Amino acid sequence: MEQVGSGWDPPREVRDRIDFHWFHVVPGRAMRLVVLSGSPMWYVGHFYKGRMRRCGGDGCELCAGGVGSQVRYVLGCVDVETRNVGVIEVGKSVGLLLRSWAERRGGLRWMFVEVSKVSGAKQSRTEVVELDENPPHWSKALEAPDLAEALLRTWERQGGG
């Protein structure tokens, strides 16, 4: 991967590896994603002030404050419309559904799914449908983002790294 170049715009490969685009499901607009990760990463977090925060474990201020915790799953994907490689986070119910599909089909990587929101509410349920078609051939050449690095950088920006 290039480390130095001229101009204002680094190549997409550099942006995808450094910036870690996070996919956000917009109500009323389904996203068609190809999963690039061979397995997800999980973490325990709290939904606080409009976003997920990492649980601090023993001595966690959010736990002490009564903010409920939940398991979150993180996957590397590519949006087939924009060809942006990024990371998506889902809750336990969607994670378990993806797991069952992955077990049935022999793996998670290159699973083709459509992700949407049930309503316009921020905490609206996420719906996932496995698409019964082959993912685009170009997606097979893509590498999954480094999920651990994406989480660590995100938590550092939040002040909880």
C-alpha positions in Angstrom: 0.0 0.0 0.0 1.2 3.5 -0.9 2.5 5.5 2.1 3.3 8.8 0.3 1.8 10.5 -2.7 1.1 13.8 -4.3 -2.3 15.7 -4.4 -5.2 16.0 -2.0 -6.8 12.7 -2.5 -5.1 9.5 -1.3 -6.1 6.4 -3.3 -9.2 4.5 -2.1 -7.0 1.6 -0.8 -5.2 4.1 1.6 -8.5 5.7 2.7 -10.1 2.3 3.3 -7.2 1.1 5.4 -6.7 4.3 7.4 -10.1 6.0 7.8 -12.3 3.0 8.4 -15.6 4.0 6.9 -18.5 3.0 9.2 -21.7 2.1 7.5 -24.9 3.6 8.9 -28.2 2.3 7.8 -30.4 5.2 6.7 -34.1 4.6 7.2 -35.9 4.2 3.9 -32.7 3.2 2.0 -31.6 -0.4 2.0 -27.9 -1.2 1.6 -26.6 -4.1 -0.3 -23.4 -5.4 1.3 -21.0 -8.2 0.6 -19.4 -9.4 3.8 -15.6 -9.4 3.5 -14.8 -10.7 7.0 -14.2 -14.3 7.7 -15.6 -13.8 11.2 -16.9 -10.9 13.2 -15.5 -9.2 16.2 -17.7 -8.6 19.2 -17.6 -6.2 22.1 -19.7 -5.2 25.1 -21.1 -1.7 24.9 -23.6 0.8 26.2 -25.9 3.0 24.1 -25.3 6.4 25.7 -25.9 9.9 24.4 -26.9 8.7 21.0 -24.1 6.3 20.3 -22.5 3.0 21.3 -19.7 3.3 23.9 -17.3 0.6 24.9 -18.0 -0.9 28.3 -15.1 -0.3 30.7 -15.5 -3.6 32.5 -14.9 -3.6 36.2 -15.5 -0.1 37.5 -17.3 1.0 34.4 -19.0 4.4 35.0 -21.9 3.6 32.7 -22.5 0.2 34.4 -22.5 2.0 37.8 -24.9 4.6 36.4 -27.4 1.9 35.4 -26.9 2.1 31.7 -27.6 -1.3 30.2 -25.0 -3.2 28.3 -25.3 -5.2 25.1 -23.1 -7.4 22.9 -22.3 -5.8 19.5 -20.8 -7.5 16.4 -18.6 -5.8 13.9 -18.0 -6.9 10.3 -16.1 -5.7 7.3 -18.2 -5.2 4.2 -18.3 -3.5 0.8 -21.3 -1.5 -0.4 -22.0 -2.8 -3.9 -23.5 0.5 -5.0 -20.7 2.8 -4.0 -17.9 0.1 -3.8 -16.9 1.7 -0.4 -15.2 -0.8 1.9 -16.2 -0.3 5.5 -17.3 -1.6 8.8 -20.8 -2.2 10.1 -21.9 -2.9 13.6 -25.0 -5.0 14.4 -26.8 -6.2 17.6 -27.1 -9.7 19.0 -30.2 -10.7 17.1 -28.8 -9.8 13.7 -25.4 -11.3 14.7 -27.1 -14.6 15.5 -29.0 -14.6 12.3 -25.8 -14.0 10.3 -24.2 -16.8 12.3 -26.9 -19.2 11.3 -26.7 -18.3 7.7 -22.9 -18.6 7.8 -23.1 -22.0 9.3 -25.6 -23.2 6.7 -23.5 -21.8 3.8 -20.1 -22.8 5.1 -18.8 -19.4 6.0 -19.4 -15.7 6.4 -17.1 -14.3 3.8 -18.8 -13.2 0.6 -22.2 -13.5 2.0 -24.5 -11.0 0.1 -27.0 -9.2 2.3 -29.4 -6.3 2.2 -29.6 -4.2 5.4 -32.4 -1.8 6.2 -34.1 -0.1 9.1 -37.8 -0.7 10.1 -38.5 3.0 10.8 -36.9 6.4 11.0 -36.2 6.1 14.8 -32.5 6.1 15.8 -33.0 2.9 17.8 -35.2 1.3 15.1 -34.7 -2.4 14.5 -32.2 -3.4 11.8 -33.5 -5.9 9.3 -31.2 -8.2 7.3 -32.1 -10.3 4.3 -29.7 -12.8 2.7 -29.8 -12.2 -1.1 -30.2 -15.2 -3.3 -27.7 -14.0 -5.9 -24.0 -14.1 -6.4 -22.1 -11.1 -5.1 -20.3 -9.0 -7.8 -17.1 -10.7 -9.0 -15.0 -7.6 -8.2 -15.8 -7.9 -4.5 -13.9 -11.2 -4.3 -10.6 -9.3 -4.8 -11.2 -7.0 -1.8 -9.6 -7.5 1.6 -11.6 -7.1 4.9 -10.7 -4.1 7.0 -8.8 -4.6 10.2 -11.7 -4.8 12.6 -9.6 -4.5 15.8 -7.9 -1.4 14.5 -11.2 0.2 13.4 -12.6 -0.4 16.9 -9.5 0.9 18.7 -9.3 4.1 16.6 -13.0 4.7 17.1 -12.7 4.3 20.9 -9.7 6.5 21.0 -11.7 9.3 19.2 -14.5 8.8 21.8 -11.9 9.1 24.6 -12.4 5.5 25.7 -9.5 3.7 23.9 
